[in-house]
Amino acid sequence: MTPLGRGKDNALRRQGLPLLCFAVLAFATPFVLSGNRYLAFVAGVTMLHILWACGMNLLYGYTGLMPLMFAGLAGISAYTVVDLTAAGWSFWLALPVGALAASISGTILGLPSLRLKGFYFTLCSLVIQTVVTLAFVYFAGLTNGDTGISQIPPPTFAGKPLMGLSYDLVLVAAAVIGVLVLIGIVHSSLGRRLIAIREDDELAGMLGINVTGYKMIAFFIGSLFAGVGGALYAPYIGFISPRSFDVLISMNIWLMVAFGGRGTIWGPVIGAILLAPLSFLLQEYYTVKDVLYGLLIIVVIVAMPGGIASGFQRKKREAPEAVGVSASRGGAK
């Protein structure tokens, strides 16, 4: 086995224990909270945001793109699934169609902006998100406009409606699979090429990497995360409107990645767990919620510019170095 192959296997093994712990805790959460439907619902929404954060992390953390139309892509999937199920489709057939619609739409809409970099790409994605939101408002025949679509029926499984604990477990499975897929991508040759593009896309192109092509692949996969989450979101919440998938939602998902630590596996998961419940737990204190969001951003920017996970990793690296310095000084004496 080559050194690169051994390094990949070691990296995957290192992620095995954290993934197992996360899966156990995630699957245990719906059972622990089953006596309190409100907290179980908040936990379910958090699982959806973990899935979305994984997709955003692939684009923002590992590819260096900041797609502010991410929520719009989730909305495309959500509206597609709702319309198809209203036409008589099974939810389980509509889900992959909606997710694929989001992926194709994301790739097509993002194609003109993929040659842009940094701020210009972000600005272009913001314009695309605005256009998508306006389309949700004005194509009222498909989306019911600004009024939204309410009383969305839950999916059925084995002839029974999927509600409560059973739906919560589906969301947990989606979040765990999302993290697992992200780990597999990051430690693959695709992941290494995306990281090379993030670090220096011009140098990556000089080394023979098809920068635009790999950005399109990343956009397709990241949009797939958004699409699956959007498809699961609509029946779980029971109501969708253009505001459910506007630029503020994209910003919230981006904030979870930046807060937890972009370019790390577990940072965005931590960010989603910490930030996703805030909008529900502080509903009665909406002014405090905004202040708290601002304070959290300031704390992370000042104390941990790379996010929570990066801060912990830096301290972990610095600890052995400090021990080595102390030992060398002791030897010198």
Sequence and secondary structure as in RCSB ss.txt:
>XXXX:A:sequence
MTPLGRGKDNALRRQGLPLLCFAVLAFATPFVLSGNRYLAFVAGVTMLHILWACGMNLLYGYTGLMPLMFAGLAG
ISAYTVVDLTAAGWSFWLALPVGALAASISGTILGLPSLRLKGFYFTLCSLVIQTVVTLAFVYFAGLTNGDTGIS
QIPPPTFAGKPLMGLSYDLVLVAAAVIGVLVLIGIVHSSLGRRLIAIREDDELAGMLGINVTGYKMIAFFIGSLF
AGVGGALYAPYIGFISPRSFDVLISMNIWLMVAFGGRGTIWGPVIGAILLAPLSFLLQEYYTVKDVLYGLLIIVV
IVAMPGGIASGFQRKKREAPEAVGVSASRGGAK
>XXXX:A:secstr
  HHHHHHHHHHHHHHHHHHHHHHHHHHHHHHTTT HHHHHHHHHHHHHHHHHHHHIIIIISS    TTHHHHHH
HHHHHHHHHHHTT  HHHHHHHHHHHHHHHHHHHHGGGTT  HHHHHHHHHHHHHHHHHHHHH HHHH GGG EE
     EETTEE  THHHHHHHHHHHHHHHHHHHHHHTSHHHHHHHHHHH HHHHHHTT  HHHHHHHHHHHHHHH
HHHHHHHHHHHHSEE GGGGSHHHHHHHHHHHHHH TTSSSHHHHHHHHHTTHHHHTGGGHHHHHHHHHHHHHHH
HHH TT HHHHHHHHHHHHHHHHHHHHHHHHH 
